[in-house]
Amino acid sequence: LSGSGSNGRIDVEGGPAPYLDAEYRVTDGGYFAALGIPLLSGRPFDARDDAEAPHAAMVNRALAATAWPGEDPVGKRLTGGGMDNFWNQEKYATVIGVVGDVRQSDLTRTDRPTVYFPYSQRPQRTWVASAVGRLEGGDGSMERAESVVGAAVRAVDTQVPYELEAMDEVVSGSVARRRFSAGLLGGFALVGLLLAAVGIYGVVSYTVVQRKKELGIRLALGATPPGVRNQVLAGSMATVGVGIALG
């Protein structure tokens, strides 16, 4: 949800269009379960998809519908194009599974065709990475997450730097600018409403003062105070109603 990610042309075999523009992601099989992305057909990446195995890929529903409309995409083949760094060879990967659509880069962007490759077969993509974890059972606090993740990282290399952030914080940060804009707009709207209310109050008060003698005569001739008050309010609210309608 940081707006980052790779996207570009992929080559499609057996589809109506030989080339498509798609998001390019490198993951492992546990990524989809950790984020609750549903597996629609086929299987996720597992130990069978190592560096020596035939190349595998997973696609989302949007890519499947675009590349092979009305067909089962499992068993179809595609490449990551130049994003795979296979410049001098046609290195096709076989689609082994289809997952649901998600908004990965920006919550306001519509679901885009996305292809996933296992990181075991794309090692050049792992020089920097984000891992998504979901703690099972017990305390799900950030303190426990820090302890578990820290121990796992130190077990590999004590010199590897990392940063840990809760998914709620990631989601909140991705919309922080829009929330600020909405709050600012709402603040200005409230100020405008207060100014309008003060202005209407001033105009009505001035009108009542100008009609003071007239209202006194009406009361002297038998008009009741509630009746006079309602007449003044009715005249004022007619103008307010026109302003509300126009607004």
C-alpha positions in Angstrom: 0.0 0.0 0.0 3.0 2.3 -0.5 2.3 2.9 -4.2 5.4 1.0 -5.1 5.7 -2.1 -7.2 6.7 -3.3 -10.6 4.5 -3.3 -13.6 5.0 -3.7 -17.3 4.5 -6.0 -20.3 4.1 -9.7 -19.9 3.9 -12.2 -22.7 0.9 -14.5 -22.8 0.7 -17.8 -24.7 -2.6 -18.9 -26.1 -4.6 -15.8 -25.3 -6.4 -13.3 -27.5 -3.7 -10.8 -26.9 0.0 -11.8 -26.9 1.0 -9.0 -24.6 -0.6 -7.5 -21.5 0.3 -4.8 -19.0 0.3 -6.3 -15.5 1.5 -5.8 -11.9 4.6 -8.0 -11.2 4.9 -9.5 -7.7 7.3 -12.0 -6.2 6.0 -14.0 -3.2 5.9 -17.4 -1.6 2.9 -19.6 -1.0 2.2 -18.4 2.5 1.7 -14.8 1.4 -1.9 -15.3 0.2 -3.0 -17.1 3.5 -1.3 -14.4 5.6 -3.3 -11.6 3.9 -6.5 -13.6 3.5 -6.3 -13.5 -0.3 -8.6 -16.3 -1.5 -7.3 -19.2 -3.7 -9.9 -19.5 -6.4 -8.4 -22.5 -8.3 -5.2 -24.5 -8.5 -2.6 -24.4 -5.8 -0.3 -21.9 -4.1 3.5 -22.0 -4.4 5.2 -24.6 -2.2 8.4 -26.5 -1.9 8.0 -28.0 -5.3 8.6 -24.6 -6.9 12.3 -24.4 -6.1 15.1 -22.9 -8.3 15.5 -26.2 -10.2 11.9 -26.8 -10.9 10.0 -25.7 -14.0 9.0 -22.1 -13.6 5.6 -21.5 -12.0 3.3 -18.5 -11.7 0.0 -17.5 -10.1 -2.4 -14.9 -11.5 -5.3 -12.9 -10.1 -8.8 -13.1 -11.4 -8.5 -9.8 -13.3 -5.5 -11.1 -15.3 -7.1 -14.5 -15.9 -10.2 -12.8 -17.3 -8.2 -10.6 -19.5 -5.6 -13.1 -20.8 -7.8 -16.1 -21.2 -11.5 -15.0 -21.1 -13.9 -17.9 -20.5 -11.0 -20.4 -20.1 -9.3 -22.1 -17.1 -6.0 -20.4 -16.7 -4.4 -23.2 -14.8 -1.9 -24.8 -17.1 -1.5 -21.8 -19.3 1.8 -20.2 -19.8 3.2 -16.6 -19.6 6.4 -14.7 -19.0 7.4 -11.7 -17.0 9.0 -10.1 -20.0 11.9 -7.8 -19.3 11.0 -7.8 -15.6 12.2 -11.3 -15.3 15.7 -10.5 -16.7 15.4 -13.3 -19.2 16.4 -11.1 -22.1 17.9 -13.8 -24.4 15.5 -16.6 -23.9 11.8 -17.4 -23.8 11.4 -18.5 -20.2 7.7 -19.3 -19.9 6.1 -20.1 -16.5 3.1 -22.3 -16.1 0.1 -20.9 -14.2 -0.6 -23.2 -11.2 -3.2 -21.1 -9.4 -5.6 -18.2 -9.5 -6.2 -15.9 -6.5 -8.7 -13.1 -5.8 -8.1 -9.5 -6.8 -6.6 -7.1 -4.2 -5.6 -3.5 -4.2 -1.9 -3.7 -3.4 -0.5 -0.4 -4.4 -3.2 2.1 -3.6 -6.7 1.6 -2.0 -8.2 4.0 -4.4 -7.0 2.2 -7.5 -9.1 -0.4 -9.2 -8.0 -4.0 -9.2 -5.3 -4.5 -11.8 -4.1 -7.7 -13.6 -1.4 -9.2 -11.5 1.0 -12.0 -11.9 2.9 -13.6 -9.0 6.2 -15.6 -9.3 7.9 -17.5 -6.4 10.9 -15.8 -5.0 12.8 -19.1 -5.1 12.8 -18.7 -8.9 13.4 -15.0 -9.0 16.4 -14.5 -6.6 17.4 -11.2 -8.2 14.2 -9.7 -6.8 15.0 -10.5 -3.2 17.7 -8.0 -2.5 15.1 -6.0 -0.7 11.7 -7.3 0.4 8.7 -7.0 2.6 7.5 -10.0 4.6 3.9 -10.2 5.8 3.3 -12.2 9.0 0.2 -13.2 11.0 0.8 -14.5 14.5 -1.3 -17.6 15.3 -2.7 -18.1 18.8 -1.9 -16.2 22.0 -1.0 -12.6 22.2 -1.2 -10.8 18.8 0.4 -7.6 20.1 3.2 -5.8 18.4 5.4 -6.6 21.4 5.1 -10.3 20.7 5.5 -9.7 17.0 8.8 -7.8 17.7 10.0 -10.7 19.8 9.1 -13.4 17.2 10.3 -11.5 14.2 13.5 -10.3 15.9 14.4 -13.8 16.9 13.9 -15.1 13.4 16.0 -12.4 11.8 18.8 -12.8 14.3 18.8 -16.5 13.7 19.7 -15.8 10.1 22.0 -12.8 10.5 22.5 -10.4 13.4 23.6 -7.6 11.0 20.4 -7.6 8.8 18.4 -4.4 9.4 14.6 -4.6 9.4 11.6 -2.5 10.2 8.4 -3.9 11.7 5.0 -2.2 11.2 1.4 -3.3 12.0 -0.9 -3.8 9.0 -3.4 -1.4 10.6 -0.6 1.3 10.6 0.2 0.5 7.0 -3.4 0.9 5.9 -3.8 4.1 8.0 -0.6 5.6 6.5 -1.7 4.8 3.0 -4.8 7.0 3.4 -3.3 9.6 5.7 -3.0 12.3 3.1 -6.6 11.8 1.9 -7.8 11.9 5.5 -6.0 15.1 6.1 -7.5 16.7 3.0 -11.0 15.5 4.0 -10.5 16.9 7.5 -9.3 20.2 6.2 -12.2 20.5 3.8 -14.6 19.6 6.6 -13.0 22.2 8.8 -13.5 24.9 6.2 -17.1 23.8 5.6 -17.8 24.1 9.4 -16.3 27.6 9.5 -18.4 28.5 6.5 -21.5 27.2 8.2 -20.8 29.1 11.3 -20.2 32.3 9.3 -23.4 31.8 7.4 -25.3 31.2 10.7 -23.9 34.4 12.3 -24.7 36.4 9.1 -28.3 35.1 9.0 -28.7 35.9 12.7 -27.4 39.4 12.2 -29.7 40.1 9.2 -32.8 38.7 11.0 -32.0 40.7 14.1 -31.6 43.9 12.1 -34.9 43.2 10.3 -36.7 42.7 13.6 -35.3 46.0 15.0 -36.5 47.8 11.8 -40.0 46.3 12.2 -40.2 47.1 15.9 -43.0 49.6 15.6 -45.0 47.5 13.2 -44.8 44.5 15.5 -45.9 46.6 18.4 -48.9 47.8 16.5 -49.8 44.2 15.5 -49.7 43.3 19.2 -51.8 46.3 20.2 -54.4 45.3 17.6 -54.7 41.7 19.1 -51.9 39.7 17.6 -50.4 37.1 20.0 -46.7 37.1 20.7 -46.3 33.5 19.3 -48.1 34.5 16.2 -45.8 37.5 15.6 -42.7 35.4 16.4 -43.9 32.7 13.9 -44.5 35.4 11.2 -40.9 36.7 11.6 -39.4 33.2 11.6 -41.5 32.2 8.6 -40.2 35.2 6.6 -36.6 34.5 7.6 -36.7 30.8 6.9 -38.1 31.3 3.4 -34.9 33.1 2.5 -32.8 30.4 4.3 -34.7 27.7 2.5 -33.9 29.2 -0.9 -30.2 29.4 0.1 -30.2 25.8 1.3 -31.8 24.7 -2.0 -29.3 26.6 -4.1 -26.4 25.4 -1.9 
